[in-house]
């Protein structure tokens, strides 16, 4: 257990650019929380988001601006839910999921990962940037770097079963 308090001023970071269209800012990581959780803030362009994957941590989302559409596996079915400003959504460890920014404008959201680790994943997978600003012309992303981060942190790609998606709204 950590024996100190931590304050991360707005905009401090560090920051990464993921897939050329998503900025990630670490707010709290393993060092600040004794490994209990990580808290990151993301801004994603419309259409951005990861494909189906499985994480070694629980991911809990809180949407600040925009809209995210989540797809996740449940009882052999792919389900979906749309989350907007003020909505929270949590994905247990080991559950296949994907999400996409489906708003017309960029979405801004928080991810709380428990235990800590998602911040280290983003640091390894993304390109370091000075400010959390999405470039006008997104650069090509380093797929090998992303796959190495998946392997290092125990995340895996998964496939969703073919067929319809069940809307859980």
URBELFEN-V333915 format. One record per run of one state. SS is the DSSP state (alpha for helix, beta for strand, coil for the rest). FROM is the first residue (numbers start at 1). TO is the last residue. If there is no record, write none. Layout:
ss-><SS	SS>
from-><FROM	FROM>
to-><TO	TO>
//
This chain:
ss-><coil	beta	coil	beta	coil	alpha	coil	beta	coil	beta	coil	beta	coil	beta	coil	beta	coil	beta	coil	beta	coil	beta	coil	alpha	coil	beta	coil	alpha	coil	beta	coil	beta	coil>
from-><1	15	19	22	29	30	34	38	45	53	55	58	66	67	75	77	85	88	92	97	102	107	115	118	126	127	130	143	154	156	158	165	168>
to-><14	18	21	28	29	33	37	44	52	54	57	65	66	74	76	84	87	91	96	101	106	114	117	125	126	129	142	153	155	157	164	167	169>
//
